[in-house]
Amino acid sequence: MLYRCAMHIIVSLSDQTLTLQDGADRRVFQVSTAAAGASCQQGSNGTPLGRHLVRARIGDGLPPGAVFRGRRFLGERYDPARAAADPGRDWILSRILWLGGLEPSRNQGADVDSFRRFIYIHGTPDSEPMGEPASHGCIRMRNTDVIALFARVPVATPVTLVE
């Protein structure tokens, strides 16, 4: 069941889109979800399905391309030279919306907990593909898009992830 409130986010794995519904205003963004497909299981590298909410917002006021390590900004900004020095890294950039599951035994608790799995909506390098599954479980967005989304979305915003 989808939320019936003024603001909510719907992420469609099949369409690789994130839709922000804010009253009558609707914005659709291309995203990249897990290359491994849908899974709520710890260690699966899958994107979890079901009802979630934004439990934390990280990165307010930071520059575009701010690099996060362990959800902390240590002063680095993404650039191609940095990327070449660390190939294969799953870059978390600009902003983080950290999701918490709301469905016990599906995406909350034990070995299926989205919050403990560190499932985020976050920025990624502009060179990364959008509209196709490629992440390690998170929902990746273009930096400009995640910054725009972050500016509108408060903590506790409902998020539904659907196949």
N, C-alpha and C positions, 0 to 999 in steps of 0.2 A: 504494500500500500504506500502511495506517495503522500507526502505531507500536504496538509491544507492550511497554509499560513501565508502571510504576506511575502516572506522571502524564503526561498529554498534553492538548493542546488541539486541538479540531477546530472549524474555522469553516466553516459551510455558507452559500455565497452564495445558493443557491436558497431556503433556509429563513430566511436572515438571523438565524442563531443562532451562538453560540459555546458549545461544550460543554467544560467542564473535567472530565476524568476523572482522579480521584485515587484509585487503588485501587478500593475498592468505592463511594466517594463520587462522585456525579455531579451537577454543577450546570450548568444551561442558562441562558444570558443572551440577550436580544434584542440585536442589533447592527445597524449600518448599514454596508454595504460600498459599493463604488464605484458611483456613478450610471452610469458608463461600462461597467460589467460587469467581466468577468474579462479581464485582460491582464497579462502579465509585462513588456511592452515599456516601456522608458524613455519618458517623455513621454505615455503613453497615458491617464493618470489612472485606470487599471484596477487592480483588486485582483488580485494574483498568485495563481496556484494552485500546488499541490504542497507538498512537504515543506520545512519551515522549522524554525528554533529561535529561542528568545529569546536574542538576542546582548547586549542591554543592558537594564537596568532604571533608569528615571530618575524621580525625584520622591518617593523614600521620605521619609516624615515631613512632606511639605508639606501645607498646608491644602487641603480640597476646593475646587475652582474655581481652583487655582493656574494661572496663564497661562504657557505656555511659548513662547518665541521662540528658534528655533534650538536647541531642546532645553535651554534655560536658563530658570530661574525668576528674574525680575528684580524680584520683589516685588509684581507685579500679581495681583489676584484678579478673576475674571469677575463682571460685573454687567450688568444691562440697559442702563445708561447707556453703559458701555464698548462694548457690542455695537452700540448705536445710532450711536456715533461711528465705527464701523468695519464698516459693513454689507458682507456678502459674504465676510467673513474666515472662513477655515477654522480655527476655534478648536481648539487642542490644550490640554486641561485635565487637571489633577489628577495623572495618572500616564502614563508612556510605557513600553510594552514594545516594544522595537525588534527587528524580525524580520530574520533573515538566511536566505537561501535555501540549500538543500542539494543542489540538482539543477543541475549544470553545464549551461549553454546553455538552461535552462528558467527558473530563477529565481536563478541564481548566475553571475556573470561578465558581461563585455561590456556590452551594452545591455539586459540583463534582470535585473540584480542587485537583489534586493529591499532589501538593506542600503543600497546606494548610492542607491536610489530613496527612501529614508527611509520605508519601510513600517512603520507602528506599529499597535499596539492602544493606543488612547488615549481619554481622556474628552472629552466634547463638551457643549455647553450642553443643559440639560434641555428647552429649547424645540425642539431638533432632533428629527426623527422617528427612531424606532427601528423595526426590522422591515421597512424598505424601503431600497433602495439610494439613497444620497445623498452619499457621501463623495467625496473626490478620489483614492481608492485605498487609504486606510487602513481599519482596522476601528474604527469609533466605538462607544463604549459610554456608558451613563449614568455619571456621576461616582461614585455610590455603588457601582455594579457594578465599574468598573475598579479602584477602591480595594480592594474585596474580593478581586478576582482577583489583583491585584498582591501582596497580602499573602501569598498562597499559592504564587506561581509564582517559582521561582528562575531565574537565568540557565541556559541550555542546555535549558530545557523544550522538548520537541518540540511543534511546531505544524503541523497539516496543514490546508491550505485547499482545499476541494472545491467543485465547481460545485453 
